Amino acid sequence: MSDPESFRSCAVGLLTTEYFDNIDTFIEEAIDSGHDFVSTPMVHPRYNRVLKTKVNDTWKNSPVYDRDDLVVRKPNWSDAVVGSLSNWLELDSTDQNTRMNSELALKQELAWACHLGLFAVMTPPLSDTTTSISNLVRVINHNVGSMAITQMWVRVLMDKNNQAWKKWNQFRSLAEHNPRIHVALELPKELPEDDLLLDTWFAEPIKSVIVPADIFISNNKGYPVLPKPHQAYLKKLMHRMQPQIIVTLPEVNIHPSATPSSYQEYIRYLNRNLPEMNDVDRFASGYHDYLQAPLQPLMDNLDNSMYETFERDPIKYQQYEKAVYHALLDRVEHGSDYVSTIMVVGAGRGPLVNCCLRAAEKAERKVHLYALEKNPNAFVTLQNAKAEVWHDKVTLVFADMRKWKPETKCDILVSELLGSFGDNELSPECLDGAQKFLKEDGISIPASYTAYVTPLASSKLYNEVAAYKDLTHFETPYVVMFQQVCELAVSKPVWTFEHPNKAIEQDPENNLHNNRYSQTKFDMIPQDMIMHGIAGYFESVLYKDVMISIHPDTHSPGMFSWFPIFFPLRTPLQVTQGSTITLDFWRTTDAKKVWYEWSATVESSNGNDSSISPIHNPSGRSYWVGL
């Protein structure tokens, strides 16, 4: 199995704007000095003569290069070259002849790059001073469809006021969020002070980060190093995006001890010294931004490997054990002969049973356990544990908790039925059926759980869903370990479920009491952004102050049993600075299923609705959880 740390390794290349007569020598020197690849112009600027070509010139019908017009002439180094597209092209010129010739010349360059098999081509820089780009986008968007191997990178110069992001946002919106178009982000000398301006780029399809030599400063020994803000941000980009890093060499020596290899050596030093991955990162390695459908726990029986995965989480079971321990201390006096009855509903392979037995031993309280499970395969594992470990401490029950009728009631009811949104694996419905097991003053663990939502930007997740090319996938929530995302605001609660639910009868006639509706507003979004969907989390009170949480602000350290949940939007919503985002969420039900519906509205600062999404998944037409 591959080392999770290897996923964060970044290649380092060298950028040149010179037009070498012998590019092979430059590439060999770059490789010899430790670089993995180079970025170089493919075509000599003398070729700009074609911009003046007249209508009837034969070049227009069959563009062809003279050998001397090319910088990259052979495919010898195709896997080590990023081709820089010519900066003299004027695709948005007001002169029709210049514009048309630029379009033909760009198509010719792209065709040449694909013929050579270059692994990427990169546009001239987009910046806040770039004017019209509509025709440039049109031509690139038209041609990337035929680029089977070669990637398209749009070079963007980051700035301090978000104007460059706006230009990039215009580019990808015109290209209809084409997943074949990526970003090469160039860092400026001064990074934005607002963290959100930096974080915005984590949601973009960054393939490369350009670090110019003039950003570096000299350390005490005269070697080039990055200022601390640049170090910190570049490390975050390496950790979350794994981009290819491109450095430049200064035209004159600005760092006294620098050699041609110093800049790439420093970048590799940063890459080797990223913060150590925590347990959650290691567990999620390979699953970042990977869409997974939520479980259907009542309709489907989990297999052994799924149970084994969940049981690897030490933090969750530590918290459950702590909750049971404190519940026993509060419920029974020390030295009492009272035997507390604990029922574990949905016992699986028995990890919660073990938690309860350990808690009782630690608390020095007498207990007898019932382990209830409906999965016939997991029930065999429970029988093995009873025969070999638990013996008469545990009574096994093979039944659905909603239908079983016990002869005795319990003091403590323990379950682990939570999903990534808290209630999305039907914990409310299951515990409604099981609360009849509980004595009048009995304790439910968990006692409550709250769902949270926030607007989310993520080109990666949007394109992953869009790749299915159907409505169903845009109306399905996904369990995802977020990485290339940016939250537009701090998450807010939408609803809470509490157990036992004193408001319902022992066997309610319907499930309407578990319906929910919430309208949540996020005011004054601080900058122009884009919204691709909604992130969901949960917090759960197990007992009193003992909690488990995947909410970013209160996340249980080291717990990895749950990833967040992602609700996609069919069409991304443009969010202007000062806007208010309103999220409407419904949890609704009928006799056979439970489902969610959701919508988003963006209201501009002047009070007008600038963007409105339709209500997704009406009547559970695309996604539901079976009862």
N, C-alpha and C positions, 0 to 999 in steps of 0.2 A: 504493500500500500504506500502511495506517495506521501512524502512529508508535507503536512499542511503549510509549513513555512515556505515551501517552494512555490506556492501559489502567489507569493508576494514578490517574487524575483522580477526585476525590471531590466530589459535590455537598454543599452546606452549607445546613442548614435552621435554623429558629428555633422553639423550643418555648415554648408559653405554656400556663398552667393557668387563665387568666382566661376569663370568659364574656362575650365582647364582644357588645354589641347590634348593632354594625355590623362584622362580621368582615371585610368588603371593605376597610375603611380600614386595619385591622391588617395584612392581607396585602399591600396596596399599599405600606405603609410598610416592611414587612419586605423586599419585593422591591427597593424603592428604596434600602435600606441594604445591598444586596449579597447578600441571602439568596436561595437558589434555590427554597425551599419553606418551609412552616410546618407545625407540628404543633399542633393545637388540639382542644379538646373539641368534639364535634358536637352534644351534647344538653345543655340547661341542667339543673342539679341540681334545679330545681323539679319536674322530671318524676319525681323519686323518689317522688312521691305514688302512683304505680302499684304500688309494693311493697305497699301496704295494700289493694289492690283485692281484693274478695271473689270467691268462686267463681262467683257468678252474674252478675258484672258483664259488660256487653257488650264492654268493652275486651279481655277475654281472648279473645273470638272474633274480633275484628277490631281489633287495635291500630292506632291512628292518632295522629299528632302534631298538636297545635295549632301554628300557626306560631311562637308565642312560646316554645314548648318547645325550639326548635332554635337552635343557634348558627350552624351551617352550613346555610343554607336553600336555596341555589341552586348549580348546578353550574358557576358562572362560573370558579372557580379549581380545578377538579377535579384537574388535573394538577400542582397546586402545594400540595396539602393532604394531610397524614397525619392521619387522624381518631383522636383519643384516645378510647377507650371509657370509659364512665362509671365512676368509682371508687366509686360508691355501690351498685353491683350486688352482691348477696349470693348468688352462685350455689351456695355450699356452706353456706348457712344451715341450722341444724337445724330451723327452722320451715318446714313444707312450703309454706305459702302464699307466704312471702317468697321461698323458693327457686324456686318455679314462676313467680312474677311476674318475678323477676330473669332467669330463663331466657327468658321471652317478650320482656322489654325488650331483652336482649342480641341476640336474633334480629332484633328490630326495628331496632336500631342497625346491625347488619351489613347488613341489607337496604337501609337508607337509604344507607350508604356505597357499596354496589354500585350502587344506582340513580344516585347522583351520579357514579360513575366515579372515586372517589378512588383514588390509586395505592397506598395502604396504610392499614391501621388498626392501632392499637397498644393492647395491654392495659394496665391499671394495673400498677405494678411488682410483680414477684415478688422477694422477698428472703428472707433467712434467717428472718424472723419470720412469713412467710406460712404459714398453717396448711393446712387441707385445700384441695385444688384439683381433686379428681376430677371433680366435676360441671362445673366451669368448662372443664376439658379436654374432657370429653365433648361439651359443647355447641359449643365451637369446632371440634373435630375433625369434628363432624357437618356444620357449616355451611361450612367452607372448600372443600368439594368443589364448591359452587355459586358460588364467588367467582372468576369467570373472569379479571377484570382486577385487582381489589384484592388486595394482598398482606396476609398476617396476620403482624404482628410481636408477639412476646412480649417485654415490657420486663423486663429482669433487672438488678437492682442487684448489681454485683460486690462481693464482700467479701473479707476477708483470710484466711478459713479454709475456703473452698470450699463453704460451705453453700448459697450462691446457685446454684452449678453443680449441686449435688445436687437442688435444687428444680427447676431447668430440666431436669435429666436425668429426674426423675420425670414432668415434664410431657410431654416428647417420648416417653418410654417408654409412658405411658398412651395417647398419640396414635399409637402404633405407628410412630414415626419418620416421621410424615407429612411429605413433602417440601414441602408448601405452607405449613408453619409455620416461621417464621424468628425470629431473635433481634435485639432492639434492646438492645445492651449498654451499661449506664450505668456510667461510670467513677467510682470513689469518691475521696475526698480522699487516702486513703493506699492505694497499690497493694500487693498481696501482695509480700512479699520473695522468696518462692520462685518462681523462674522457671517451674517446671513448672505452678504454679497459673495463671500468665499464659498460658503456651503452650497449656494445655488449651483455651482459647477459640478458638484457631486451627482446631480441628477441628470447630467448631460453625457452624451456618448463619447467620452474622451478616450482616444486611442494613444495620444502622444502629448507630452508636456515639454515645451521648449524653454530652456534655461540659458539665456544669453550670458556671455562672459562678463559683461559690464554690471551684472547684478551682484557678482561675487565681490567680496572684500578680502583684504589680506589679513591673515592671522599674524601672530608675533614673529613667526619664522618666514613670513613673506609668501606663504602658500595661499591659494584661493580657497575661501570658505564662504558659505552663504550666511547672510544675516539671520538671526534667530527666528524672526517671523517667517522667512522663506523656508528655513529648515523645517519648522513645524508644519507648514502647509504642504510642502512637498512630501513629507513623510505621510501625512494623511492621504494625499493623492496616491502614493505608492501602496498604502495599506488597502484602500477602498477600491481603487480603479486599476491597479497594476498596469499603468501606462508605459509605453516606451519613452524613455527620456532622451531628449536631443540637446546637446550643448553646442556652443560655438567657441571659436578661438579668437582672442582679440587681435585687431590689426596691428597694434603696438603692445609691447609688454606692460601691462598695468598691474601685474602681481609679480614682484621681483623674483621669487623662487619658482615660478610656474614653468612647467614643461608642457608639451602638447598632450601629455596624458594626465596632467594634474586635475583637470576639470572632471573627466569621466571617473577618475579614481575617487574623487571626493563624493560624487553621486553614488558610486557603488558602496562607499563607506556608509552613507546615510541609509542605503537600501539594506545593508547588512545589520544595521543597528536600529531597526524599527522596534517599537515596543513589543515585548513578548506577547504572543497570542494567549488569551485567557481560555478557560475551559469551554466557554460558549463558542468562541471563534474556532477552536480546534474541532469541536463537535460539528459545527456548521460548515467546515471547510468543504468546498465543492458544491454546497447547496445555496450559496449566496445568490439572491435574486432568482432562485429557481422556483417556478410556480408548482405548488402542490395543492390538490383538491382537499378540503377538510374531510375528516373522517365521517363515516355514517355508522356510529357505534351501535345503534339499535337495529339497523338493517343488516350490517355486516359483522362477522366475527373477526377480531384481530388475529393475525397469525403470530407464531412464536417469536419471530424476529422483531416484530413491532413491539411486543411486550418487552423484549430484551432491551431494545433501544430506550424505551421510556424508563426502564428500571436502572439505567446507567446514571440517571440524574441524582446525585447525592443530596443536593440542596432541598429539592422538593420534599424528600422523605425525612430529612432532618426537621423541616418545619412542621410536617404532619406529626412527627413523633413529639415535638415540643408542644404542639397544640393539645394532643391527647394527654400528655403528661400534666399540663396545667389544668385541663378539664377534670382529670382524676383528683388532683390535689384540692380543687375547689369543691368537688362533689362529695368526697368521702374523707372523713377525719382520719388522721394517722392512727394506726393501731386497730382500726375497725375491722370486724370480720365480714363486713358487707361485701358481697361479690358483685361488682358492676358488670352489667351486660353491655358489651360493645358489638354492634353489628357493622360489618364492613360490606357495603353493597357495591357490586361491581368489583369483586376482589381480584379479578385477573389471575395472575400466577402467585399472588399472595404478598407483595411487598408491603401493603398497608397493614396486613395482619402482623407481619414481623414488627412494623413500627409500633403497633399497639401493644404487643407483648413486651417490647423493650421499654416503652413508656411506663407500663404497669410495674415492671421490675424496678425501674429507676425511682418511681414514685412510691414504691413499697405498698401498692394497693392490689387487692385481689380482683381478678377479672375472669370472665368467660366470654369467648368470642364466637360470633356466628360469621361465617364467610359465605356470602351469597354471590353466585355467578351463573350467568345464562349461557356462556360459551362452552359447549361440551368439550372442546379440546383443552381449554384452559382449566376446566374442572378436573381433568385427569392429573394435571400438575398439582392442583390443590390436594387431591387425594394422596399423591406421593408425599407432599410436605406433611400432611397429617400423620401418615403412617410412619414417616422417618424422623420427624422433628416435633410437631406440635402435639400429637397424641390427643388426649382428652381435653386439652386446653381450648380446642376449637371444634365447633360443630359446623359441618359443611352443608350447604343448601344449594341444590341445583334448581334455579328458578329465575324468572323475570321479576325484578323487584316491584314492578307495577302490579303484579298479579298474586304474589305470594302472600299468604295469610298466616303469620306466626302465632304460636301458642302463647308466647310471652312477649313483653315489650322491652325495649332497650333503654339504657341510660344515655348512651352516646351512639350516634349514627355517623359513620365515617364513609366518605366517598371521594373518588377522584374522577369526576365526570366533566371537568371543565375543558373548554376548548379555547382557541386563541382569542375569541371575542367573549369569553366567559360562558355565555349561554348557548353557543352555536353547536354544541354536541348534545343538546337537549338535557342538560343538567336540571333545569326547572321541572320539566315534565317527569323525569325519572324520580326526582326527590319528592314531587307531589305524591307519587305513588308509594314512596317508601316512608314518608313521614308518619304514616299510621303505625309503623313499628315503634315509634318513639313515645316514651312516657310523657305525661303532661308537662313535666319540668325538665324534659330531656334536652340534650345538647346536640346540635348538628354541626359537624365539621366537614365542609366549610359552613360558616354562618351567613356569609353574603359574598357577592361578587358584582363588580361594576365594570361596564364596558366604556371604553374611551375611543374618540375619533379625532382625526386631524386631517386637513387637506395635505396632499402629498404630490410632489413632482418626481417623476422617474421616467426618462425616455426609455430606459432598459425594460422596465416592467410593462410599459405601454406597448412597446414593439413586440414583446414576448406574447402578449395577449392578442395583438393585432395580427400576428403571424397565422393564427387559426382561421382568419377571414370568415368569421361567422358571428352572429349575434349572441349565441349561447355563451361563448367564452367571455364576452364583455359583461354578461350578467351573472357571472359566477365569482364568488369571493375565493381568494387563494391564500393558503398559508405560505408565507415567504420570510426568509431571513434577509431583512433589508440590508443593502450595502450601497448601491448606486442610487441613492434617493436623497431628497431634501424635504423636510417638513416645512410647510408654509407658516405654521403657527404652533403654539403650544397646545397639546391635545386637551380635550374637555370631556367630561362624563356625559353619557347619553341615557343610561338607565342602570338600575340596580335590582338584583333579585336577593331575597332574604329567606333563610330557612331556619326552623320550620316556618311555613307560611300560615300564620294563624287566621288569615282571612278566608281560607277555603275550607270546605267540608272535607271529611275523610276521603270520600271518593267523588270528586267533582264531576258533574255531568258533561262538562266540556272543558276546553282548554283556553277559553277566551281571557281568563285572568292572567295568562302569560303573554298576551299581546302587549306590545309596547309601541309608542311613537315618541320621537324626540326631534325638536328643531334646535339646532345648535349654531350660534353665530360666532364668527371670528372677525373682529373689527380691526380696521386700520392695518391692513397688510402693508408692511413697511417698504416694499419695493415692487417693481414690475416682476412678475413671475408667471409660471404656467402650472396648471393643475392637471395631473393625469389620473388621479384617483384619490382614494381615501384610505388612510392607515387606521387599523383598529388594534386595540390592546385591552388587557383586563387587569384589574387588581382584585384580590380576594382576601377577605378576613377569614382565617381559619378558626381562630378562637381568640377573642379579646384583642390583644396587640400582636398576635402571631399572624403574619401575612405571607402570601406569595404574590408576586407581581411580575408582569412583563411590560408594564408601563415604563417608558424611558426614565422618568424622574424617580421612580421607586423600584426599579428592577431588582429582583432578588439576585444578589451577586452570585455568579457561577451557575445559575439555574438555566437549563437548556431544553426542558421538556416541551416548551411551546415557543414557536416563532410568531411574530405578529401576523395579522390578517390584512389582506389588500382587497379593497372593493374598486374595480376599475371604472373609468368613465369611457363611454363609447367614443366621445370626441373630447380632446383636451380643451380646457377652458383657459383663456387668456385672463390674467389677473393684473390689473393696473395698481400702481401705488396708491394707498389710501382706501382701497376697496374693502368691502365687507363680503365675506364668504358665508353663505348659509347652507348648512347640510341638513337635509331631512332624512330621517331613518325610521323605518317601520320593521317591527318583528311581528309577523302575523301567522295565523294558523287555520287549519280546518281539521277535519276528523282524522286525516291520514298523514299530514305533513306540516312542517314549520318552514318558513322562508323569510328572507329579508328583502326589502325594497329600499332603494336609496336614490337621492337626487342632489344636485348642487346648483346653487345660484350665486353669481358674482354681481354685486351691486357696486357701481362705481361711486367715487367720493361725492358726486353731485346728486346721488340718489337714484340714478337710472339703472335698470337691470341690463348689464352689458353682456352677460353670458348666462344661459340657462340650459341645464342638461335635462333630458327627459327622465321620468321616473324609471329606473332600471328594475328589471325582473318583476313586472307586475303579475300578480296572482301566482308567483312562483313558476312562471312559464319556462325558465331556463335552469333554475337551481332551487332545490329544496332538500330538506332533511326529513327522512321518513320516520314516522312515529312507530 
